[in-house]
Amino acid sequence: MSINTSRRGFIKGAGFFAALTGAAGGVVSARAVPSGSASNAGAWIDADVVVSGGGPAGVCAAVSAARMGAKTVLVERFGCLGGNLTLGHVSPILGKVSPGTMADEVRRLLNERHLGAQKVMTRNGPEEHIDHEEAKGILAKLCADAGVSVLLCASVVDAVMDGNRVVGLVVDTPKGLRRISAKAFVDATGDGRVAASAGAEFKIGRDADGATQPSSLEFVVDGVDERVGITAWGGTDPVKLPSGEEYRALCKRMNAAGELPENVTIVRLHRTFYPGERSVNATQVNGVDALDPAAIGKADAELRRQIDMCVAFLRKHVPGYENCRVKSTADTLGVRETRRVMGDAMVVDGDLLEGRKYADAVVHDAWFLIDIHNPKGGGQAEGHSHPAKPYDIRYGAFLPKGVEGLLTAGRCISGTHRAHASYRVMTPCMAMGEAVGVAAALAAKSGRTPREVAAGEVRSELVKRGVFLG
């Protein structure tokens, strides 16, 4: 069954290491820090809005809040911004939302140096490439131009609470523990780290058994002969090799023969901005607890072994790839699913299947396939990905139940396991970030909590910016 827990359900006396490694079945409360951490942290920064997590959702949230005049701090655990858009090597950008959001702005910035680059048209529309190295500077400049104070190499350790309200964060920095205070907070960590530390209820995995989607490491190869080298966007792509065999059939055959990793039944090959390159999405580890550092380390080693297998497969069996080599790999595990923080509203299966619209929506016409990578094997959990209709995401999905002063953005928002498989991709996450950045700034500037800010106020500001909300 799926996991419902909170900080207050933490196993008292289990100790820090047991909490860290996930004792008793691998899922415990998120309060994996010693109590009293706030008292050991020196006061450091006082802001209007603090955003935790510098991925696509977090960057958009921070820039959005700062553009409204809020003194905004962005806390990022790694040494650069971008999350899966940079360090995670995820490409192409997937998903859609209504026109006018910051997702359009970010895509424009990523593409403006490559206007002549070839785009591949798939069932998901034109593929949006990413130069992961360029993107690091583009996102840093985006934040700097908006006046965001960016803290790198700073990991969230704990939430500082006043009753049920988040009033600060304890962060681990190279100079030790420091305390940051603010009027409103955004959890864009992907893992719902702040919300869980604040005592919010969350779920992990599917309802039947708690299993989560697998994790991957994406990578880029170069040396591809463009005269014959194919692209392949997924397991339903009918692209054929020069021999006449469908590429997806070759992948399945080589998987059965042991020339591809056990759960790798398709090696996706996406163009980049540069001829002779492909972004490769193939590796897969099932059953990894992506909240457990030891499990992450083990998964990383296995996935890097799988990269070698995938490259050997390409060189041996795919025309045009005989001389390909690994140009770069992800610097961090590509995690699809951990905590989903339960909110005042939820994105539910019916929203996607029926394309539901809501008067209190702050993200409009979100869309991606219901893309559940198989938690127990290769391919898709439901045989293949399933269609969705453009749907709205209500403001309440970003408000953790029972916790004040906090909003969520990105893959950790409130939704079902199946709905999460659609909204977790980057374009909807960027639109989420922009919307909650507006809400956080409105709350901070008016002395209210985010829950006291009406959805209509957020919508009005987004419409002023040119966001189409229906």
N, C-alpha and C positions, 0 to 999 in steps of 0.2 A: 504494500500500500504506500501511498505518498506520505511524506513526512510533514507533520504540522508541529512546529516547535517555536520557542522563543527563548530569549536570554533567561527569563525567570524559570524556565524548565531545565536549566543547566544542572548537570549532575554535581551536586555540591560535594566538595572534597575529592573529586576525581583527579584534580591536579592539572597543572598546565599541560604537561606532555600528553596525558590522556585526551584532553580536549583538542590538542593540536592534531593528533593522529587519528581521531575519530573512533574512540573506544565504543564497544557494544554495538557492532554492526555498521560502523563507519559514518553514522550521522548523529551528531549531538548538537546541543545549542551552540550558537555562534559566539558565546562569550568565552572565547579561548584565550583570555588574558587574565592575569592575576588581578583580584579586586584591589582597589586603591591606586590604580595607575594614574588617575587624574591628579591625585595629591602629590605624586612624584614628578609631575610634569610642570615645568616652568611656564608661566604665562608668556605668550609670544606675540600673537596677532589678534586684533579686534577688527572684524569686517562686517559688512552688511550681509553678504552672501558668501557661503563657502560651498564649493562643488568638489566632491571627492570622485576621482577617476577621470583621467584625461584622454579617454577614447572619443569616438565620434559624438556620442551623446553628451559626454561631459564637456568637451570643447564648445559645442553649440550652446549648452546651458550657461557656461561661464560667459561667453561672448554676448549672449542674449541678455543676461542680467546686467553686464557692464554697460552695454549700450543704452540701458535705461537709467544710467547714472548711479548704479549701486556699486559700492566698493566691494570688489569681487576677488576672491582667492580661489585658485584651482590647485588641488592637491593631487599629485600623480606619483605613484610608487616607483615607476621606471625613470630612466634618464632622458626621455623625450616624450613628446605628446603623440597621440594617434591610436594607441592601443592596437586593435586588430587591423586598423587601416595602415599602420606603419610596421610596428614590431611583429604583429601577427601575420604579416604578408598576405592578408586576405585580399583577393582580387578575382573577379571584378566587384564593383559596388553593386549590391543587389537590392531589389525592392523599389516601391514607388510610394509617393504621397501626392496630395494635391499641389498645384503650382504655388510658387512664391515663398516656400520655406527656406531655411538655411541649408537644407540638403541641396537645393539648386545652386546656392552660392558656393558651397564647398566643392561641388562637382565642377562648376565653372573654373574655380581657382586651380583645381587639379588638372584641368584640360587646357588651360589657356596657352601653355607652351607647346601643345601637341595638336593643334587644330587640324593638321593634315593626316593624323594617324588613322589607320584603317580600323573601323569598328565592325564587329561581328554581330549580326542580327540573330537572336535566338527567340525561343518562345517567350522569354522574359523581357524582350525588347533589346535595344542595342547595348552591348556590353560596355561598361564604364571602367576603363583601365585606371590603374594607380601606379605611379612611380613612387615606391615606398620611401626612397631617400629624399626625393623632392618634397614629398608630403610632410616630412618632419619640419622642414623650414617653413612651408606654407602655413601649417597650423600654428607654429610658434609666432609667426608674423601676424596671423589673424588675431590671436590672443593679445599680443603686444599692442597692436593698433587699437584694440577696443579698451585698453587699459586694465586688462586682467593681470593680477599678480600670480605668477605661476611658480609653484613649489615643486621641484623635481626631487627624486630620490627621497620621498617622504611618504611613508605608509601609514594608513589609518590603523591605530591600535585599539581605540575605544571611543565610545560616545560619552560625553559629559552630560548628565541629565539633571534637570530641575523638575522633580516629579516625573511626569510623562512627556516632558518637552526636552528636545535636544537643544542645548545651549552652547555646546562646544565639542571639539574633537581633540583627542590625544593622538599625536602623530609621532612616529619614530623617524628621526632625522640623523644625519651623520654626527650631529652635536648632541644627540640624546633625545629624550622625550620632551616634546613641547606641546603646549595647549593653545588651541585656536578658538576664539569665541566669535559668534556671529548672531545675526537676527533670524536668519533662515539658512537651511542646509539642503543640498541636493546630493543624493546617493546615486552616482553613475558608475559605481565600481564594477558593474556586471554581476558580482557575487552578492550584492545587497549587504555589503560589509557593515555599513553604518546603521542601516535599518535593523539588522539582526542584533548588533551591539546595543541598540536602543530598546530592545525588547519586542520588536515587531514580529508578528506571526509570519511564517513563511512556509512554503512547500518546496520539496525537491522531488523531481521525477514524475513519472506517470502514476496514476492512481492505483493501478493493479499491483505494482511491485516496487515502485520507487526508482526504477531504472531510468537513467538519464541518457541523452544522446551522447555518442562517442566524441572524443577529442582528437584533434589532428595537428599536424605541422605542415603548413603549406610551404612551397619553395618555387624558385624560378630556375629554369634551365635556359642556356643559350646554345648556339651552334646548330640550330635547326635549319635544315635546307628548305627554304620557303617554296621551292619549286614543287615539292611533293609532301611536305610536312602538313599534317591535318590539324584541325582544332576539334575539340569535343567538349560540349558543355554539360554532359551528364549521361546517365545510364539509359535515357530514352532518345538520345541523339542518334539518328540513323546513319551517320557519316560512314562512308565505306573507304577501305584501303584500296590501293591500286590493284590488288589481287581480286577485288570484288567482295571480299569478306567484310561484314560489318565490324567496325572497331569494337563496339560493345561486346560482340560475340567473342572476339579475340581475347578481350580482357577476362571474360568469364572462363574461357578455355585455359588461359594461362594461370588463373587463380586455382582452378581445379588441378592443374599440373604442378602446383607448388612454386611457380615462378613469380607469383605475386603474393603479398602477405595474405594471411588467412581470411581477413575480413575486407580485403580490397578487391572489389569486383568491377570497379571502373576507375580509370586513371583520367581525370578531367584535365583538359589541355586548353588553356585560355590564352589568347593573344595578349601582348602587352603593347606599350607605345612603340616598341622597337622591333624591327624585323629580325627574325632568327631567335626570338625569345618566346617562351611559353611560361605562364604561371600555372603551376601544377597543384591540384587539390585531389589527393588520393589517400594519403596515410590515415590510419584509423586505429585507435585503441578503445576497446569497450570496457565498461565497468570501472573506469578510473574515477576516484573521488577527487574532483578538481579543487576541493577545499583543503586537501591534505598535502602539505609540501613533500612528504616522502613519496606519495603516490604520483605527484607531478614529476618528481625526479625520475622515477622508474618509467613513467610513460614517455618522457622526453627521450630517454635512451632507446626505448623500443621504437619510437617513431623515427628517430634518426637512422636506425637500422633499416626500417622500411623504406626510407628515402633511397638508400643504396639499391634495394631490390627493385624499386620502381624505375630508377634510371637504367639499371641493367636490362629490365624488360623493354624499355623504350629503344635502347640501342640495338637490341637483338631482334626485335619483332616489328618495329614501326618504321616504315620507310621515311627517310628524311631526318630521323633522330639518331642515326648511326654514330654521329660525332657530338651529340649533345653532352653537356656537362652541367653540373650544379653551379649556378652563379651566386645564389644567395638562398638562405633559409630563414624561416621565422625564428625570432629570438625568444619567443615564449609560446607556450602551449595554446593552440586554438581551441578554446573551451566554448562549447555550444550551450551548455545548460548547467546551472547550479541552483541557487535560491531564486524563487519567485515570491516576492514580498506581497502579502495579501493586503489589498486596499479597500477603500470605501466602495469601489466598483471593480469589476473584473472584465477583461477581454475574454469572452467565452466562445466556444466552438461555433455557436449559432451566429455570432457576429460575422465571422468569416464566410460561413456557408450561405448566409442570406444577404450579406452586404449591408448590415444594419447601420443606420444613421441616427445620431443623437444630438439633441439640442445643446447638451453640455459638453460636446466633444471639443477638444483642443488640438487633435490631430485628425485630419479628414482624408478619406479615401486612401488609407494605408493599404498596401497590397504586397504580398508575395505568396508563393505557393505554400501549401501545408507540407513542409519539407522536414520530415522526421527521419533523420539518419538512424539506422537500426541500432538500438542499444544492445541487442543480443546476437548480432551477426553482421554480415555485409549488406550493402544496398539500403533500401528503404524499409522502415518498420511496417509500413502498410502495403508493401509490394512495389509501390511507386508513389511519387509525390502527387498530391491532389490539388485541384483548383480551388481558389478562393475568390470571392468577390470583394471589390474595394470596400473597406469598412472604416468606421470611426472609432477612435479611442477616447473614452470619456475622461474628464478631469479627475474623477475619483480613483481611477486606476493608478494614479501617481501619488496618492495620499495613503500612507501606511495606516492601517486600522490601529487606533489606540495610541498613536504617537503624534505629538505635535512638533511643529517647527521643521518638518522634514518632508521632502518630496523625493520620489525615485524617478529615474530615467534610464532607458536602455533595456537590455534583456531581463533585468530583475524586476520589472513592473508587475502589477497584479494581473494574472491571467492563468488560463488552464495550460496544461502541458501541450496540448494539441495546438491551441492558439499561439502559444509561445513559439512554435516551430515556424510561424509566419512572421511575427512582428520582431523577431530577434535580429534581423539583418540590418545593415547599416543605414539605409535611407529612412525607414521609419524611426530608427533610433535617433538620427539627427533631428528630425522634426519633433520628437518627444523632448529632446534637450532644449530646443528653442522655446517650446511652450512652457516647460517648467522653469526655465530661466526667467521668463516673463513673470510667472507666478511668484517665484522667490523674491524678485525685485519689488513687485507690488506689495508683498507682505512686509518686507524689510523697511521700505520707505514709508509705510503707513502704520507701522507698529502693530500689525496683525500677524496671526499665524497663517501659513498657507491654506489651512482648512477654512479660515475665515474669509479668504479671497474667493469671490464668486467666479464660476467658470465664465460667466458673461464678461467679466472684466478682462480676463486673459484673452478671450476671443476678440474683444474690441481692440486690444493692443496688437494682436496678430494681424487682424484685418487692416489696421493702419499701416502695417509694414508691407502689405500686399499679399498676405497669405490668403488663399481661397479656402473658405470653410463651408461652402455650400450655400 
